[in-house]
Amino acid sequence: MDRPTHETSARVDSGRIKSVCVFCGSAPGRDPRFVQAARDTGALLARRGLVLVYGGGHVGMMGALADAALAEGGQVTGVIPRHLMRPEVAHLGLPELIVVDSMHERKRLMADRADCFLVLPGGYGTLDETFEMATWLQLGLQRKPLALVNVAGYFDPLLRWVQHAVDCGFVQRGQAHLLRCAQTPEAALAQLESGP
């Protein structure tokens, strides 16, 4: 994975957030609360005048997120790899859709474009993005905070695993907080605004 750029490494001052990268699933999930949380997040960011940076899809949670932000007049930047550009995946109605050559480049560019990271339910890709940003934060390669929105307890097993990793000595106790957690998008955004 590419080392973060200087912009990615910059510290975010409390209350100075201008853009939020949201990681979430390209599927809707089985619980309607998942998609509703995506809609609520998109609308919240738009109403706060924050730029939404996300993976550029128009399906599942990703599509609900972007459409809600656009419906509220929000600024949305999508970043999508070329191999996912087929019409059933890419959101062609975005004001800014950046096409990149690889998944690695997608993550790097999303990180560069955002001041912080908010995580909604998703699968392997969402967790890959989340843990890469948490690792960069752990290693001091960036200082941008990360928060999970624990919709319907979705992240409870993941949080138990983090505690298990701490108990087993693979994650330092003082670094367990790198994955902050909140029950609503509003609460998660408030945590992000408090800084790393």
C-alpha positions as CSV (number, residue, x, y, z in Angstrom):
1,M,0.0,0.0,0.0
2,D,1.2,3.5,-0.8
3,R,2.4,5.6,2.0
4,P,0.0,8.4,2.8
5,T,0.8,11.8,1.2
6,H,1.6,14.9,3.3
7,E,-2.0,15.9,3.1
8,T,-3.2,12.6,4.5
9,S,-0.7,12.9,7.3
10,A,-1.9,16.4,8.4
11,R,-3.6,16.7,11.8
12,V,-7.2,17.8,11.7
13,D,-7.9,20.7,14.1
14,S,-11.0,20.2,16.3
15,G,-14.0,21.8,14.6
16,R,-12.2,22.3,11.3
17,I,-13.6,19.3,9.5
18,K,-14.6,20.2,5.9
19,S,-14.8,16.8,4.3
20,V,-15.8,13.3,5.6
21,C,-14.9,10.0,3.9
22,V,-17.6,7.5,4.5
23,F,-16.9,3.8,4.2
24,C,-19.9,1.5,3.7
25,G,-21.3,-1.4,1.9
26,S,-22.2,-1.7,-1.8
27,A,-25.1,-4.0,-0.7
28,P,-28.1,-2.7,1.3
29,G,-27.9,-5.4,4.0
30,R,-31.0,-7.2,5.3
31,D,-32.0,-4.8,8.0
32,P,-33.7,-1.6,6.7
33,R,-32.0,0.4,9.4
34,F,-28.7,0.0,7.6
35,V,-29.9,1.9,4.5
36,Q,-31.7,4.4,6.6
37,A,-28.4,5.2,8.5
38,A,-26.7,5.7,5.1
39,R,-29.5,8.1,4.1
40,D,-29.3,9.9,7.4
41,T,-25.5,10.2,7.1
42,G,-25.6,11.7,3.6
43,A,-28.3,14.2,4.6
44,L,-26.5,15.1,7.8
45,L,-23.2,15.9,6.0
46,A,-25.0,18.0,3.3
47,R,-26.9,20.0,5.9
48,R,-23.6,20.7,7.8
49,G,-22.0,21.8,4.6
50,L,-19.4,19.0,4.7
51,V,-18.1,17.4,1.5
52,L,-18.9,13.7,1.3
53,V,-16.1,11.5,-0.1
54,Y,-17.0,7.9,-0.8
55,G,-16.4,5.0,-3.1
56,G,-18.4,6.3,-6.0
57,G,-21.1,3.6,-6.3
58,H,-24.8,4.0,-6.8
59,V,-25.9,0.7,-5.3
60,G,-26.7,-0.5,-1.8
61,M,-25.6,1.7,1.1
62,M,-23.2,3.7,-1.1
63,G,-26.0,4.8,-3.4
64,A,-28.4,5.6,-0.5
65,L,-25.6,7.7,1.1
66,A,-24.8,9.7,-2.0
67,D,-28.4,10.2,-3.2
68,A,-29.4,11.6,0.2
69,A,-26.5,14.0,0.2
70,L,-27.3,15.1,-3.3
71,A,-31.0,15.5,-2.4
72,E,-30.0,18.0,0.3
73,G,-27.8,19.9,-2.1
74,G,-24.5,18.5,-0.7
75,Q,-21.2,18.3,-2.4
76,V,-20.2,14.7,-3.2
77,T,-17.0,13.3,-4.5
78,G,-16.9,9.6,-5.6
79,V,-13.7,7.7,-6.2
80,I,-14.0,4.4,-8.1
81,P,-11.6,2.0,-9.7
82,R,-11.9,1.6,-13.5
83,H,-12.9,-2.0,-13.2
84,L,-16.0,-1.0,-11.2
85,M,-17.1,1.6,-13.7
86,R,-19.7,-0.6,-15.4
87,P,-23.1,1.2,-15.4
88,E,-24.7,-0.9,-12.7
89,V,-22.1,0.1,-10.1
90,A,-20.7,3.6,-10.8
91,H,-22.9,6.6,-9.7
92,L,-22.9,8.6,-12.9
93,G,-25.0,11.4,-11.4
94,L,-22.3,12.8,-9.1
95,P,-20.8,16.3,-9.5
96,E,-17.4,14.7,-9.2
97,L,-16.5,11.1,-10.0
98,I,-12.8,10.3,-10.0
99,V,-11.8,7.1,-11.8
100,V,-8.6,5.5,-10.6
101,D,-6.6,2.4,-11.7
102,S,-6.7,0.4,-8.5
103,M,-8.3,-0.2,-5.2
104,H,-5.1,1.0,-3.5
105,E,-5.2,4.3,-5.4
106,R,-8.9,4.6,-4.5
107,K,-8.2,4.3,-0.7
108,R,-5.2,6.7,-0.9
109,L,-7.2,9.4,-2.8
110,M,-10.2,9.1,-0.5
111,A,-7.9,9.5,2.5
112,D,-6.2,12.5,0.8
113,R,-9.5,14.2,0.1
114,A,-11.0,13.7,3.6
115,D,-10.4,15.2,7.0
116,C,-11.8,12.2,8.9
117,F,-13.5,8.8,8.4
118,L,-17.0,7.6,9.3
119,V,-17.8,3.9,8.9
120,L,-21.2,2.5,8.3
121,P,-22.0,-1.3,8.0
122,G,-20.4,-3.1,5.2
123,G,-18.4,-6.2,4.2
124,Y,-14.8,-7.1,3.5
125,G,-14.1,-3.9,1.5
126,T,-15.5,-1.6,4.2
127,L,-13.4,-3.4,6.9
128,D,-10.3,-3.3,4.7
129,E,-10.7,0.5,4.3
130,T,-11.4,0.9,8.0
131,F,-8.5,-1.1,9.2
132,E,-6.1,0.5,6.8
133,M,-7.0,4.0,8.1
134,A,-6.8,2.7,11.7
135,T,-3.4,1.2,11.0
136,W,-2.1,4.5,9.5
137,L,-3.4,6.3,12.6
138,Q,-1.8,3.7,14.9
139,L,1.6,4.1,13.1
140,G,1.4,7.9,13.0
141,L,1.2,8.1,9.2
142,Q,-2.0,10.2,9.5
143,R,-3.9,12.0,12.3
144,K,-7.4,11.9,10.9
145,P,-9.9,10.4,13.3
146,L,-12.2,7.4,12.6
147,A,-15.6,6.5,14.0
148,L,-17.9,3.6,13.5
149,V,-21.7,4.1,13.4
150,N,-22.9,1.0,15.2
151,V,-26.3,0.6,13.5
152,A,-28.4,-2.1,15.1
153,G,-25.3,-3.4,16.9
154,Y,-23.7,-4.3,13.7
155,F,-20.1,-3.7,14.9
156,D,-20.6,-5.3,18.3
157,P,-18.7,-8.5,17.3
158,L,-15.9,-6.4,15.8
159,L,-15.5,-4.4,19.0
160,R,-15.4,-7.6,21.0
161,W,-12.6,-8.8,18.7
162,V,-10.7,-5.6,19.3
163,Q,-10.9,-6.1,23.0
164,H,-9.9,-9.7,22.5
165,A,-6.8,-8.5,20.5
166,V,-6.0,-6.2,23.4
167,D,-6.4,-9.0,25.9
168,C,-4.1,-11.2,23.8
169,G,-1.4,-8.5,23.6
170,F,-1.7,-7.8,19.8
171,V,-3.2,-4.3,20.2
172,Q,-1.9,-2.0,22.8
173,R,-4.5,-1.0,25.4
174,G,-4.1,2.7,24.7
175,Q,-4.8,2.1,21.0
176,A,-8.2,0.3,21.4
177,H,-9.8,3.7,21.1
178,L,-8.7,4.2,17.5
179,L,-12.0,2.6,16.5
180,R,-14.4,5.0,18.2
181,C,-18.0,4.0,18.2
182,A,-21.3,5.8,18.3
183,Q,-24.9,4.7,17.8
184,T,-26.0,7.5,15.4
185,P,-24.3,9.4,12.6
186,E,-24.8,12.6,14.6
187,A,-22.9,11.2,17.6
188,A,-20.2,9.7,15.4
189,L,-19.7,13.1,13.7
190,A,-19.4,14.8,17.1
191,Q,-16.7,12.3,18.0
192,L,-14.8,13.1,14.8
193,E,-15.1,16.8,15.4
194,S,-13.3,16.3,18.7
195,G,-10.1,15.3,16.8
196,P,-7.9,12.2,16.8
